[in-house]
Amino acid sequence: MTWSTRIGIVSALIALALAALVPSVAARAVPAQLPDPDGKPADMSKPVQVYILLGQSNMLGAGKVAGDKEGTLEHAVKTKKKYPYLVDDAGNWTERKDVRNVRVAGTGTRTTRLCLNQWMTITGNIGPEYGIGHYVGHVTDAPVMILKSCTGNRSLGWDLLPPGSERFEYEGKIYAGYKDSPASWDKGTVPKPMGWYAGMQYDGDVARAKTVLANLANYYPGAKGFEVAGFFFWQGDKDRYNAAHASRYEQNLVHFIKTLRKDFNAPKANFVVATLGQTRKGAGGNEGKILQAQIAVDGRSGKYPEFKGNVASVYSNPFWHGGSSAGHYGGNAETYMDIGEAMGRAMAHLLNQTTAGASAAPPVDDKKAKILEQNLTRRLTLAKNYLKSGSKTNARRILSDLAKKWPGTPQGQEAAQLLKEATGK
């Protein structure tokens, strides 16, 4: 099974599970395929629902947009017919008037750059915020802000270490607690501070996000207030090069979630974390430890009862199109879009569960997804054979069924295109 087809199947299964939930704050159930945004502004009498995106280069985004080559967003949209909600009938990028897309960045606490402040539309290289923003915007009947505050090449065990983290010993070295410097030193020696401290990027990223929120009207015109509704975190690459940090990743991640909620005065804010795309379940070494830690905080795991119904982990390997996190996944826009959509759907699930008291949607079964993918591929192949043999009636019947029942899968999307060509409509 190819990863591109698996993505559609898993996406559809997750979406079908979520659609069964009864939303409260969420205005609409989550569809298998998002419709085009209606272009209407949100109900500005309600507070802006703010989602803060944190991490390192994964979250920062390097997905290529321009060009008709495999891996670019234009190729995915125009040739493969994926993400139809991103373009209008004229082929122009759509714009959500109910979701504001804001991005700030900087080195530690030293610098700040305003990188983006606009309505949600495709601009420059992309990250997961587009899949996130469209899903969250679609299910929320209030104004939404996607607020990304992050910088590349940052580790949770050092740069993003949250306040309150303590020193620890690992293989004869002492590793820094919050505001310690340097990152580590030999046990029994006196540390010699450098021009950086543990948690300096955490402090900077949080401060920049807070500055945006303190000047809300400059970033969301007409806003009457805000609520920090959730956090998204996609990170882990830098920690995989440090065994001590990898060994501490789970403890740091749990503390990170709790500290963010405290720092933003948002004790009920939902949290979604995504794993590194290239890392598969069962992996060993540092990457395996990091993946296990990220999966462990999921509220459904039961390991942290306080996270039940408000923390979700996205296992991103099924949505991965090659390359590594260190190489920014080769700039493949589909990786960033598909993982972003998965994160957005996970947040929509948490919103529905929190507001309606719905039970958790079960995790997608890889075996079931594989069987379903094989069946859909078999039916699509049969339809193509019918077309080649001139049996258009049988071909149209199969293509129509695939297109209607599985619009969010590659097979369903290809069937829709073939049906359009066969009927001339």
N, C-alpha and C positions, 0 to 999 in steps of 0.2 A: 504494500500500500504506500503510495507516495504521500509525503507530508502535506502537499497542497490539497489533496482530496480529503485527507484525514481531518484537516482543519475545518472544512465545511461540515463534515459529519458531526464532529464533536460540538461545533458551534450550534448546529441545529438541535442536537439532543439537549444541550444545556438550555437553549432558548425555549424548547418545548416544556422542559421542567419548570422554568421560571414563569412561563405564561399561565401556568395553573395557579399561581399565587394570586391572592386578592390584595391589590394595593390600597393604601390609604393616602399617605403623602404622595406616592407615585400616582400620577393621573392615568397612566395606561400600562397594560401588561407589556412584557418584553417580547417583541416579535422575532421570528427567525431571521427576517431581513428588515432592516430599518427603512421606513419610508423617507422620502425627501422632506427636509424641514419645511414647514409651512410659511416661513418668512415673517411670522408674527412675533411681536415682542412678548415677554412674559408678563404676568400679573405683578406689576410693580408695587402693589400694596403689601406684598409679602416680602419678608427679608431674603436677601440673596443667600442661596445655599452654596457655601464655599467648599471646594475640594482642593486640598493642598497636595501637590505632587513633589516627592522628594526622592533622592537617590544619587546615582552618579551618571556615567555616560549613557547607560541603558535608558534612563529616564530622560536624559538631555535630548537624545534623538539624533539619528544620522540617516534616516530613511530618505532615499533619493526620490525626487518627484518627477523631474523632466526627463523625457526621452522615451522612445518606443522599444526599450530593451527589457528583457526579463529582469524583474527586481525593482523596476521603477513604478511609482504610483500611477503614472499616466498609462503605462502598459497594462497594469492590473485593472484599471478602470475601463480603458477604451478597448483593449484587445480581449482580456479575460472576463470582462463584464462584472468585476467584483466591486463592492462598495458603491452601488448605484446611487445611494443617498448623497454622495460627495459631489455629484454633477447634476446640473439641470438638463432640461430637454435640448438646450442649445450647446451643451457640452462645456459650460462654464462651471467653475467651482461654486458650490452652493454656500450660503452664509446663514448661520443660525443667529437670529436676533434675540434668542432667549439664553444664549450661552456666551459668556465673555471669556476670552482666552488671553491670559496674562502670564508673562514669563519674566522673571528677574534672575540674575546670576551674579556671582562674585567670588573672589578668592578669600576664603575665611571671613574675617570681620573687616577686611581692609578695603574692599572695593564693592561697588554695586553698579550693575548695568540693567537698564530697562530694555529687555530684548523684544517684547511684544506686548501690545495693549490694543486689542481689537475684538470684533465679533468672531465667532468660530468659523474660520474658513482656511483653506490650504494656503500656507505661506512658507516658502523656503523649505529646508529639510524638515522632515516630520518625525515626531516621537509618538508614544502611545496616547498622548493627550487627545488625538482626534477620535480614535475609537472610544476612549473613555468619555469624552465630552458629548458625543452624539448619543450614546446610550443613556448616560445620566440625564442629559437634557431632554431626551424623549420621554422618560418616565416621570420627570419631576414637573409639577404644575406650579413652579415658582422660578424666579430668575436664578441662574446658575453661574458661578465663576469657577473656571479651572485655573488655579494659581500654581504655577510651577516655579519652584525655587531650588535650584541645584546646580552643581558643577561637576565636571568629569573627574575621573581618577581619585575617588574618595572612598575610604574604607569605614565600615561601621565600627571596627575595633580601634580606630585612631581618630580620623578626621571628623566623623559623625558620632563619636561617642557621646551619649547623652549625659547631662548633668546628674551627679549622684553615683556615677559608675566608679567602682573602687579598683585599686591596683590589684594585680594578681601575679602569681609566680608560675612560670612555665619553663621547664628544662633549664633551670639554673639562672634564668633571667627574671627580672621584675618588669612587668608591662604596665604602662601608664594607666592611671585612673583619670577621671575628668580633670582637665586643666593642668595635668602633669606634663612635663617635657624633659627629655625627649620621649620617643615612643617606647623605648625599652633601655635597660641598662643591666650590667652584671650584678647579681645579688651580692650585697656587702659593699658595693661601691656607692659613691655619691653621684647622682645624676647631674649632667651638665646641660642646662636648658638650651634649646635652640629657638629659632624665630617662629615656632609653631607650637601649639599645645593640643592635647587630646580634647576633642570636641570643638575645635575652633571653627570647623565648617558647619557643625550643627548650630552653633551660636549665630553664625552669619546667615545661614539659610533661614532660620527661624526669625531673626530680626528683620530680614528683607521682606518676608511674607507679612509680618506684623506691620511694617511700614505701609505696605499696600493697603491693608485693611484699615489702618488709621486714616488713610486718605481715600476712602472708598469711592467717593463721588468722582474722583479723577480716573477711576478704573471701571466703574459701572455707573453710567449716567442714569440719574433718577433713582438710585438705590435709597431705600428707607431704613437700612440696617442690614446686618448679616448674621448668619450662624455658620460656624465651622461644622459642616455635616460629615466630613470624612477625610481620610488621608489615603494616598496611594504611594507605594514604595516599590521601586524596582532597582535592585542594587545587589552587590555581592562579588563583583569581579575582582576588585582589589584585595578583598579579604582572602581570596583563594590562593594567593601567593604567600600567605603568612599562616603557618600552622597554628600559632598561638591564637591569632584572631579567629581562625576557622573554628577552633575548639571552643571559643567563647561566644560564637555567633548567636546561638539560641538565647543565651542569657542576656546578651546585649540587645537582641531584637525585642524580647519581652519588655525590657526596661525602656527601650526606644518608644514603643507603642504607648506605654503608660505615661512617660514623660511628655510626649507630644500632646496628649490629651490634657495634661495638667497645664502645660505652658500656654495652650490656646484656650484654656478654660472651656474645654469641650469634652466632658467626661463620657458622653454618650456617642461621640463621633465614631463612625465605622472606620475600619482599616482594612485595606486590601494590599497584599504583598504578592509579587510575582517572582518565580524562580528564574534562574539563568536559562536561556533557551536551549543551549547545547547540552545541559546536564540532565541525564536520564535517571529515573528511579533505579536504585541499586548501585549507583556509581560509588566508588570508594574515594579515599583521599580527602583533601580539603573541600573539593567541590561537592562530594557526597555529604560531608558534614553540614555544609551550608544549605544544601537542598533539604536535608532532613530537618534542619532547624526551621527553615521557612515553612515547611509543611506542618511541623509540630504546633505552630501557633494558630493554625486554623481552628476556629471554634468547634468544628465538627469532630476534631481529633479527640476531644475530651481531656487533653493533657492540662489545659488551662481553662477551668470552668468559667472564669470571669470573661473569657473571650467568646463564649457561646453566643451565636447570633449577632456578633458585632465585629469579628475578625475573620477574613477569608483569605485562603492561599490559592493562587492560580499556578497550577503546574503547567509551565509554558512550553515544554518540549513538543507537544503535539501541534503547536502553533508556530513552530520554528522552521525557517526555510534555509538553513545552512549558515555557515560562518560561526564565529565565536563572539562572546560578549566583548572580549579584548579587542577584536577587530570590528566592533560595531555591527556585527552580523552582515558584513560586506555591504552595508548601506541598503539592505533589502527592505523596501517599504512595506512589503506584505508582512514581514515579521513584526514590524512596529504596529501596523494596523491590526493584525490578527490578535496579537497579545493585548493591545489596547482595548479591542472589543471584548476580549475575555475578561479583562479587569473591569471594564464598564458593566458587563453583565453580572459579574460577581458583586459589585457594589449595588446594582439594582436589586439583586436577590436579598442583600442585607437590608436595604431600605424597605422592601416589601415585608420581610420577616419581622423587622423591628416595629413597623407601623401597623401591621395587620395581625401580628402574632402567628404568622404562618409557620409551618414546620419547614425544616431545612430541606432544600432540594437535594436528592442523593447525588453523590459524585458520578460523573460519567464513566461508564465501564468501557475500557479500551477494547475488550473483546467484542462487546456489542457494537461498538462503533465500527470495528473492522468488518464484522459480518454485514452490517448495514451498508457500508461502503462498497463491499463486493457485490451486493444485490443491486444497488443503484448503478454501478458500473456495468454490470451484466445487462441490465435493462436498457441502458443508454447504447451499448454496443449492438444490441438486438435492433433497436430503432434505426441505427445507422445502416445496419445490413438491409433492413427493409427499404430504406431510402435508395440504397445502391441497386436493389433488385427491382425497384419501381413500385413496390407495395406501399404507396404513400398513406393509404387509410390506416393501416396497422402502425406505421411509423408515427403518424400524427397522434394517434390514441395514446401511445406510450410516452411520447414527448410531452403532450399536454398534461398527463398525469404527473410526470416528473417535475415539470415546471410549476405546477400548482401546489403540489404537496411538499416539495423540497426546494423552495426558492433560495434558501441560504447556503446550499451546497454547490460545489463546482459542477456536479452532474445536472442539477436542476437549472443552473444558470446556462450551461451549454445547451441543454434541452430547449430552453426558452429561445435561445438564439437560432437553433436549427428549426424550431417550429415557425419562427418569424420568417426565415428564409423559405421554408417549404410552403407557407400559406401566402407569402407576400404581404403580410400585415405587420 
